[in-house]
Amino acid sequence: MSCTETIVCSTARRRMFPLHLSPIEIFMLADDQLRHPMTFVIQLQFSGQIDRGAFAAALAEALQRHPLLQSLITTGKRDLPCWMPATDQGPSLDWRAEGVPIASPVGEKIDLTREIGLRVWVRQGAERATVLLQFHHACCDGTGAYRFIGDLLAGYGIRTASADDRPAFGPVQPDLLRLRKHRSLGQAAKSLEGLKRLAIHEGWKILTPRPAPLIPPSAASRNGSLTADFPGFLCYGFDRTEHQQFRDAAGRCGATPNDLLLRDLFLALEQWNRSHSVWPRRRWLRIMMPTDLRSGDDHEMPAANMTGYTFLSRLASDCARPDALLRSIRNETALIKYRRSGAAFMDTLFVASQVKWLLPLLLSRRLCLATATLSNAGDPSRRFTARLPRQSGRIVCGDLLLEEITGVPPLRAQTRATVSVSQYHRRLTVSVRCDPHLFRQQDTAAFLDLYVEHLRRSAGSGSPLQTASSLLPVA
């Protein structure tokens, strides 16, 4: 079984188009490189066989509900880049038998001036199927992608399920896309001058101090024959018992599971760099953490990028005191949530985007903004706006059972490791991709093993964590 087709979606020209790009969309385009494109992948594992006709029809219907995933970027009003609906163009659907490698003949990068920001691969076996979706980050973030996927599954279930198990779409309001820029900006600056001061302050925090990138194995960095793999991420799944142990450990420490994930990633980054170089302890490490800037008023917004970013920086020497490191992370993440700090990055992008050449100039310097990215997706199925039935905690759509949801955020040129953590069906899954131009798959596996080792130790499989009382601020 082998076939590639294009799903054609006829879209009426909506009155909101042409639609100017938001600052985060401009940033994603400026940071889009051939070797490091601003795309991310989400992989769905099913038990059962997919009905090809129903899937294609559901894909076309879901795209009707999410206009930016069926749009191209062109020059529009005031000679600025704008979204415009693609004329009778949909995503390519690569449908082949299980075991056939996934690859893109035109490369990993998606050119949004020529192609919409979604590609789909299906690999079908006798009793299981894999669906891989590649999204351009200018079109949507992880939450937007999950809302689209929920609609895709709902459309499939409506066509294949019995009346008793038939899912339903949630409400969607395309006109809310007009508000995506305003909704993602911070509220601290009430004037343009105040916004500029805030942006300069935040920009200085991001650009200084300069974090160290993840160091590739010396043999790999000398070998010029490395080729990019796709989708290239590896996963480790914690069973229900280990997942609960990890959550319990965070509670005993007075921290959140996300705080432990951040702390242990710092430990893994420091240990990796120290083992692959002469590693000065005064070097900085930084983790970039996406934050969802949506509010309850944005529940009906179609897929879009409403992400802010926060940056946590620590000296390598801080990793010598894991308990103090966790305490500092716990305190910082509490402030991030309280102050909605992710919007400060959006304010910075807004100011920088007012000067047409500034963002491309800054990004062309190949700055290392972060050593690694960590995205905590929580339970992705909880982000579906569609109402889908469940069986023993797993999503049901027709004759399919959704067994697993994985994927990773994009890789920047100097941010050489991207990590995603998700929980589904009471299991915790860690997905990692390292820069395929500098790291072999076995190198990525070694880094994933190192991170998992720290997480399992935190869960109680190794050295016990300090108690919550020891993490209280020192008087």
C-alpha positions as MATLAB code, in Angstrom:
seq = 'MSCTETIVCSTARRRMFPLHLSPIEIFMLADDQLRHPMTFVIQLQFSGQIDRGAFAAALAEALQRHPLLQSLITTGKRDLPCWMPATDQGPSLDWRAEGVPIASPVGEKIDLTREIGLRVWVRQGAERATVLLQFHHACCDGTGAYRFIGDLLAGYGIRTASADDRPAFGPVQPDLLRLRKHRSLGQAAKSLEGLKRLAIHEGWKILTPRPAPLIPPSAASRNGSLTADFPGFLCYGFDRTEHQQFRDAAGRCGATPNDLLLRDLFLALEQWNRSHSVWPRRRWLRIMMPTDLRSGDDHEMPAANMTGYTFLSRLASDCARPDALLRSIRNETALIKYRRSGAAFMDTLFVASQVKWLLPLLLSRRLCLATATLSNAGDPSRRFTARLPRQSGRIVCGDLLLEEITGVPPLRAQTRATVSVSQYHRRLTVSVRCDPHLFRQQDTAAFLDLYVEHLRRSAGSGSPLQTASSLLPVA';
ca = [
       0.000    0.000    0.000;
       1.654    3.220   -1.154;
       0.166    6.541   -2.107;
       0.608   10.262   -1.645;
      -2.320   12.564   -2.310;
      -3.321   16.148   -1.688;
      -6.405   16.858    0.383;
      -8.216   19.693   -1.390;
     -10.174   21.998    0.887;
     -12.375   24.635   -0.668;
     -12.335   27.667    1.617;
     -14.493   30.715    1.140;
     -12.664   34.018    1.516;
     -13.426   35.086    5.070;
     -14.022   38.756    5.730;
     -11.163   38.870    8.255;
      -8.567   38.284    5.508;
      -6.008   39.577    4.695;
      -4.803   39.184    8.280;
      -1.593   40.852    9.467;
       0.956   38.650   11.189;
       1.326   38.871   14.967;
       4.760   39.476   16.585;
       5.238   35.786   17.458;
       4.419   34.816   13.858;
       6.959   37.357   12.554;
       9.517   35.928   14.996;
       8.871   32.370   13.812;
       9.362   33.376   10.186;
      12.536   35.329   10.949;
      13.923   32.327   12.855;
      12.961   29.834   10.133;
      16.114   28.273    8.661;
      16.691   25.536    6.133;
      18.668   23.350    8.562;
      16.599   24.341   11.587;
      13.035   25.070   10.448;
      10.410   26.401   12.824;
       8.221   23.321   12.598;
       7.145   20.813   15.220;
       5.658   17.334   15.073;
       2.926   15.475   16.941;
       2.586   11.714   16.590;
      -0.568    9.724   17.303;
      -0.519    5.972   17.885;
      -3.773    4.075   17.337;
      -4.943    0.524   17.732;
      -7.210   -0.472   14.845;
      -7.334    0.286   11.140;
      -8.020    3.761    9.799;
     -10.759    4.180    7.195;
      -8.913    6.137    4.551;
     -11.915    7.878    3.021;
     -13.299    8.932    6.406;
      -9.877   10.197    7.509;
      -9.407   12.321    4.362;
     -12.886   13.820    4.734;
     -12.312   14.522    8.436;
      -8.986   16.199    7.634;
     -10.629   18.507    5.119;
     -13.439   19.361    7.563;
     -11.037   20.082   10.427;
      -9.071   22.475    8.210;
     -12.266   24.414    7.503;
     -12.477   25.142   11.230;
      -8.859   26.348   11.550;
      -8.162   28.977    8.852;
      -4.464   29.661    9.583;
      -3.646   26.014    8.854;
      -5.134   26.505    5.394;
      -3.522   29.858    4.587;
      -0.417   31.191    2.891;
       1.678   34.252    3.693;
       1.782   36.984    1.083;
       2.440   40.722    0.924;
      -0.732   42.574    1.799;
      -1.965   45.709    3.447;
       0.641   48.494    3.913;
       3.178   46.238    2.159;
       3.291   43.979    5.225;
       3.157   40.181    5.299;
      -0.366   38.867    5.712;
      -2.246   35.606    5.917;
      -4.430   34.850    2.920;
      -6.588   31.754    2.356;
      -4.915   29.186    0.106;
      -6.875   28.645   -3.086;
      -7.982   25.009   -3.263;
      -4.816   23.846   -1.536;
      -4.601   21.358    1.308;
      -1.920   19.268    2.989;
      -0.242   16.356    1.291;
      -1.351   13.064    2.839;
       1.361   10.423    2.603;
      -0.334    7.055    3.202;
       1.781    3.920    3.245;
       2.178    0.587    4.963;
       3.557    0.201    8.459;
       7.352    0.175    8.503;
       7.852    2.486    5.511;
      10.141    5.332    6.702;
       8.649    8.791    7.066;
      10.388   11.380    4.931;
       9.686   14.663    3.174;
      10.920   14.786   -0.437;
      11.260   18.577   -0.288;
      12.998   18.686    3.098;
      11.828   19.465    6.597;
      11.258   23.196    6.086;
       7.803   24.451    5.105;
       7.747   27.555    2.895;
       4.535   29.303    3.916;
       4.540   31.456    0.789;
       4.020   28.299   -1.288;
       2.650   25.621    1.044;
       0.214   25.602    3.938;
       1.702   24.876    7.356;
       0.557   21.271    7.770;
       1.840   17.950    6.473;
       0.408   14.516    7.325;
       1.814   11.001    7.178;
      -0.121    7.784    7.909;
       1.494    4.376    8.412;
      -1.094    1.591    8.580;
      -0.489   -1.931    9.875;
      -2.796   -4.877   10.396;
      -3.889   -3.870   13.887;
      -2.291   -0.487   14.548;
      -1.654    2.806   12.822;
       0.605    5.838   13.249;
      -0.332    9.376   12.209;
       2.411   12.029   12.150;
       1.484   15.685   11.744;
       4.051   18.401   11.053;
       2.983   21.987   11.829;
       4.673   25.277   11.057;
       5.003   27.154   14.333;
       3.874   30.421   12.757;
       0.467   28.823   12.117;
      -0.103   27.468   15.592;
       1.436   26.379   18.870;
       0.991   23.068   20.669;
      -2.395   23.978   22.135;
      -3.659   25.090   18.741;
      -2.371   21.881   17.170;
      -4.152   19.770   19.792;
      -7.404   21.607   19.165;
      -7.055   20.871   15.461;
      -6.250   17.218   16.199;
      -9.296   16.960   18.453;
     -11.458   18.206   15.572;
      -9.765   15.773   13.179;
     -10.578   12.864   15.495;
     -14.109   14.127   16.045;
     -14.714   14.388   12.318;
     -13.420   10.857   11.868;
     -15.536    9.522   14.718;
     -18.686   11.216   13.405;
     -18.180    9.320   10.147;
     -17.342    5.918   11.632;
     -18.837    5.611   15.148;
     -22.195    4.255   16.143;
     -24.842    6.706   17.270;
     -24.126    5.959   20.943;
     -20.378    6.725   20.675;
     -20.500    9.593   18.196;
     -18.308   12.572   19.194;
     -19.214   16.233   18.747;
     -17.321   19.342   17.689;
     -16.807   22.153   20.157;
     -17.655   25.754   19.232;
     -15.162   27.722   17.149;
     -15.106   31.447   16.264;
     -12.650   32.277   13.443;
     -13.096   36.041   14.003;
     -11.267   35.668   17.341;
      -8.065   35.337   15.297;
      -8.178   39.110   14.909;
      -7.535   39.423   18.659;
      -4.612   37.018   18.950;
      -1.956   39.782   19.051;
      -3.766   41.898   21.635;
      -4.575   38.893   23.844;
      -0.944   37.754   24.004;
       0.625   41.089   24.962;
       1.409   41.922   28.577;
      -0.628   44.313   30.644;
       2.243   45.958   32.560;
       2.926   48.662   29.964;
       0.035   51.033   29.299;
       1.886   53.206   26.784;
       4.267   52.649   23.888;
       7.097   54.252   25.861;
       6.429   51.955   28.809;
       6.310   49.009   26.433;
       9.694   49.994   25.003;
      11.272   50.201   28.468;
       9.831   46.812   29.389;
      11.063   45.313   26.114;
      14.594   46.660   26.600;
      14.685   45.241   30.128;
      13.406   41.840   28.999;
      15.671   41.790   25.946;
      18.698   42.478   28.128;
      17.746   39.569   30.401;
      17.490   37.236   27.391;
      20.691   38.325   25.653;
      22.819   38.424   28.821;
      24.316   36.329   30.173;
      25.057   34.135   27.172;
      24.115   30.514   27.882;
      26.238   27.586   26.745;
      24.770   25.286   24.091;
      24.597   21.527   24.536;
      27.991   20.138   23.523;
      27.900   17.459   20.818;
      30.078   14.347   21.186;
      33.471   15.180   19.734;
      33.384   12.301   17.244;
      30.010   13.416   15.940;
      31.048   17.061   15.592;
      34.079   16.052   13.503;
      32.061   13.783   11.239;
      30.674   15.728    8.315;
      28.551   12.824    7.086;
      25.758   13.276    9.608;
      22.383   13.647    7.917;
      19.155   15.033    9.291;
      16.659   12.486   10.534;
      12.914   13.010   10.583;
      10.953   13.133   12.768;
      14.010   12.102   14.817;
      12.670   12.160   18.377;
      12.946    9.356   20.921;
      10.606    8.636   23.823;
      10.655    7.063   27.250;
       7.402    6.168   28.999;
       6.994    6.013   32.757;
       4.310    3.571   33.819;
       1.462    4.594   36.119;
       3.314    3.602   39.284;
       6.460    5.565   38.385;
       4.362    8.535   37.305;
       2.555    8.593   40.644;
       5.858    8.223   42.509;
       7.185   11.255   40.629;
       4.112   13.320   41.501;
       4.309   12.244   45.130;
       7.996   13.208   45.259;
       7.172   16.699   43.987;
       4.475   17.045   46.627;
       6.825   16.005   49.410;
       9.235   18.708   48.270;
       6.605   21.423   48.203;
       7.160   21.747   44.439;
       5.190   20.974   41.289;
       6.044   18.128   38.904;
       7.050   20.790   36.370;
       9.587   22.189   38.865;
      11.156   18.737   39.162;
      11.209   18.347   35.383;
      13.075   21.651   35.078;
      15.502   20.889   37.909;
      16.384   17.471   36.532;
      16.854   18.858   33.031;
      19.370   21.370   34.411;
      21.167   18.472   36.128;
      21.212   16.432   32.913;
      22.476   19.368   30.814;
      25.271   20.127   33.272;
      26.338   16.488   33.552;
      26.280   16.017   29.779;
      28.389   19.116   29.071;
      30.819   18.285   31.865;
      31.330   14.783   30.478;
      31.936   15.998   26.902;
      34.291   18.931   27.471;
      36.476   20.785   29.903;
      33.438   22.373   31.483;
      33.921   25.529   33.618;
      31.420   25.677   36.465;
      30.886   29.413   35.916;
      29.190   28.851   32.561;
      25.471   29.536   32.326;
      22.754   27.081   31.377;
      19.314   28.210   30.250;
      16.019   26.438   29.634;
      13.401   28.034   27.417;
       9.894   27.170   28.585;
       6.825   27.868   26.417;
       3.799   29.235   28.252;
       0.234   29.330   26.948;
      -1.068   32.917   26.983;
      -4.701   31.982   26.306;
      -7.404   32.934   28.744;
     -10.905   31.548   29.125;
     -12.099   34.049   26.515;
      -9.900   32.335   23.913;
     -11.464   28.881   24.277;
     -13.248   29.155   20.931;
     -10.279   30.599   19.001;
      -9.111   28.359   16.123;
      -5.542   27.066   15.965;
      -3.046   29.907   16.292;
       0.227   30.696   18.005;
      -0.564   32.196   21.405;
       2.682   31.145   23.069;
       4.931   33.214   25.282;
       8.389   32.158   26.426;
      10.103   32.351   29.762;
      13.803   31.733   30.292;
      15.271   30.120   33.394;
      19.042   30.628   33.738;
      21.366   28.960   36.227;
      25.111   28.629   36.648;
      26.488   25.160   36.104;
      27.818   25.297   39.651;
      24.236   25.603   40.969;
      23.704   21.978   39.962;
      26.049   20.886   42.755;
      23.223   21.674   45.207;
      20.112   19.997   43.746;
      17.864   20.829   46.687;
      18.690   24.555   46.562;
      18.330   24.467   42.782;
      14.831   23.010   43.097;
      13.877   25.626   45.682;
      15.013   28.467   43.430;
      13.133   27.009   40.445;
      10.004   26.546   42.537;
      10.098   30.186   43.594;
      10.765   31.449   40.084;
       8.018   29.419   38.385;
       5.523   30.649   40.986;
       6.394   34.230   40.020;
       6.217   33.369   36.304;
       2.667   32.124   36.736;
       1.618   35.006   38.996;
       3.121   37.738   36.800;
       2.252   36.091   33.460;
       5.904   36.528   32.550;
       5.572   34.815   29.183;
       3.810   37.930   27.905;
       6.951   39.989   28.544;
       8.678   38.099   25.732;
       5.722   38.930   23.482;
       6.064   42.608   24.420;
       9.736   42.426   23.418;
       8.828   40.869   20.067;
       6.158   43.500   19.502;
       8.643   46.343   19.957;
      11.329   44.586   17.879;
       8.862   43.873   15.070;
       8.194   47.601   14.665;
      11.661   47.870   13.083;
      11.472   45.711    9.974;
      15.126   44.652    9.919;
      15.743   44.222   13.670;
      14.508   40.664   14.309;
      16.207   39.167   11.219;
      19.447   40.938   12.192;
      19.398   39.653   15.776;
      18.537   36.104   14.738;
      21.127   36.060   11.949;
      23.850   36.305   14.629;
      23.133   32.674   15.592;
      22.715   33.551   19.236;
      22.216   30.769   21.731;
      18.982   31.860   23.375;
      18.760   28.667   25.446;
      20.635   25.439   26.081;
      17.419   23.439   25.747;
      13.664   23.819   25.371;
      11.256   22.109   27.758;
       7.562   21.974   26.898;
       5.206   20.412   29.431;
       2.074   19.587   27.457;
       0.205   18.079   30.394;
      -2.529   15.795   29.063;
      -2.855   16.839   25.397;
      -6.292   15.242   25.102;
      -7.576   17.707   27.709;
      -6.845   20.505   25.226;
      -9.261   19.108   22.652;
     -12.356   21.298   22.411;
     -14.203   18.460   20.677;
     -16.121   16.065   22.904;
     -14.801   12.544   22.381;
     -15.815    9.361   24.228;
     -13.264    7.427   26.280;
     -12.627    3.800   27.045;
     -10.571    3.099   30.170;
      -9.205    6.635   29.963;
      -8.260    6.480   26.277;
      -9.878    8.475   23.463;
     -12.233    6.527   21.203;
     -13.022    7.663   17.671;
     -15.077    5.157   15.728;
     -13.235    1.867   15.590;
      -9.932    3.474   16.636;
      -8.435    3.741   20.108;
      -5.889    6.509   20.694;
      -3.046    4.786   22.552;
      -0.345    7.474   22.704;
       0.362   11.146   21.910;
       3.992   12.258   21.553;
       6.056   14.895   19.750;
       8.641   17.643   20.213;
       8.934   21.441   19.735;
      11.222   22.960   17.073;
      15.014   23.039   17.310;
      16.897   26.322   16.969;
      20.418   26.363   15.548;
      22.073   26.857   18.937;
      19.338   25.311   21.095;
      20.422   21.768   20.425;
      17.973   19.803   22.560;
      14.209   20.038   22.603;
      12.206   18.138   25.201;
       8.476   17.553   25.537;
       6.759   15.915   28.486;
       3.162   14.742   28.299;
       0.799   12.569   30.285;
      -1.938   10.455   28.784;
      -3.813    7.481   30.136;
      -2.025    8.107   33.479;
       1.368    7.519   31.878;
       4.180   10.083   31.696;
       6.139   10.236   28.438;
       9.364   12.155   27.838;
      10.253   12.910   24.203;
      13.646   14.285   23.160;
      15.221   15.389   19.909;
      18.806   16.649   19.631;
      20.195   18.592   16.687;
      20.396   15.941   13.931;
      23.283   17.798   12.273;
      25.476   17.364   15.371;
      24.025   14.380   17.252;
      23.492   10.817   16.087;
      20.405    8.911   17.157;
      22.520    7.013   19.671;
      23.689   10.357   21.102;
      20.083   11.481   21.491;
      19.318    8.166   23.160;
      22.217    8.683   25.562;
      20.980   12.156   26.509;
      17.433   10.864   26.983;
      18.759    8.069   29.201;
      20.652   10.617   31.291;
      17.561   12.779   31.769;
      15.405    9.744   32.607;
      18.006    8.615   35.134;
      17.653   11.913   37.003;
      13.853   11.770   36.817;
      13.751    8.206   38.149;
      16.081    9.192   40.967;
      13.707   12.029   41.840;
      10.793    9.591   41.804;
      12.536    7.525   44.463;
      14.394    4.915   42.436;
      17.736    6.428   43.462;
      18.852    8.974   46.030;
      15.870   10.414   47.926;
      14.976   14.064   47.547;
      15.099   16.514   50.399;
      11.895   17.043   52.365;
       9.674   20.051   51.861;
      10.970   21.702   55.032;
      14.519   21.752   53.694;
      13.347   23.660   50.598;
      11.811   26.536   52.521;
      13.556   29.884   52.003;
      16.382   30.504   54.419;
      15.496   33.202   56.943;
];
